[in-house]
C-alpha cells in the first residue's frame, strides 16, 4: 500500500475559548473543555518528525493563547520540526502585548487573526469581546518592534455574513493597509449544516482530506467542521499519525472525494467548505475538479460576494 502523507496536521492544544462567536460551534461543544496532555502533544509532534510535513497548526476548536503551555509547545514544534511551517490562528483578544513579545522569539510562518468585523457594536455582540482591546493588541503585534515580527506574515480575516457591507470591506482593507497586514475576506461556512450559511455544498474534493485534525483528547476528527469528532478516523494515542491518516476509514473518505462522490459521503454531503483538494489526482480528474472549483467561485462569489 502506498503511504500518503498529510499536508497539514492540526493539533487542538485546547478547546477552550475566550470568545463567544455566534457563528462558531465552539459555543455548543458537548466535549469536555480541556487542555491537551503534554505527553500526548509531544507524541504527536514526534510522530510528525518521522515524515515530510509541510504545515502544522496548534489550533482547532479553541483559542491557542488561552492554553497556559502554548509557548512551550511552540518551542517543541520549532525544535522537532525545523522544516515544517508553523501557522497560528487567534482571535487576537488573548494575544496581549506581553504574549506578542514572547511570540517574537519563535519561528512562525503565518499568524491569522480572526477579527470577523470592524464594526465595534457588532463585534462585541457577535464575538463577545472588547473591540478596543482586540484592536489595541492588533496594532501592537503588527507594529515595529526591536525584537522582530511576531510572524513572517500576518493575515487578518473578515468573515462575510448577511450583515456585511461593501463599505465595511473597503474600510477593512484600508485598516489592514495601515497596519501592514494582509486582508482576507471569506464567506461563512455552515459546519456541515449546524450553522446557517447561504453558500451551497460543492461537488469537488475538499481540502481537508489532505490534513489530519487531532482533538485535545487524542481522537481525530474528520475536519474542523466536525467539531465533536463524530466522524473521526481513530485515535493517535494507540496509533501513529501516519497510521490513522492511512487507515481504511480515512482512505475511503479520500477516495470518495477524489472520484467526485463528495455528495455521497457523510457528512461532507451537507458541508459547504469550498477550499479544494487538487492533489493526488489523475490529470483529467484534476482538470475536472479545477474547473468545478473555478465555476463555484464565479457563481457563488464566496470570497467577494455581492454586498449592499
Buried (B, 14 or more C-beta within 10 A) or exposed (E): EEEBBBBBBBBBBBBBBBBEBEBBBBEEBEBEEBBBBEEBBBBBBBBBBEBEBBBBBBBBBBBBBBBEBBBEBBEBBBEBBEEBBBBBBBBBBBBBBEBBBBBBBBBBBBBBBBBBBBBEEBBBEBBBBBBEEBBBBBEBBBEEBEEEBBBEEBBBBBBBBEEBEEEBBEBBBEBBEEBEBBBBBBBBBBBBBBBEBEBEBBBBBBBBBBBBBBBBBBBBBBBBBBBBBEBBBBBBBEBBBBBBBBBEBBBEBBBBBBEBBBEEBEBBBBBBBBBBBBEBBEEEBBEBBBEBBEEBBEEBBBEEBEBE
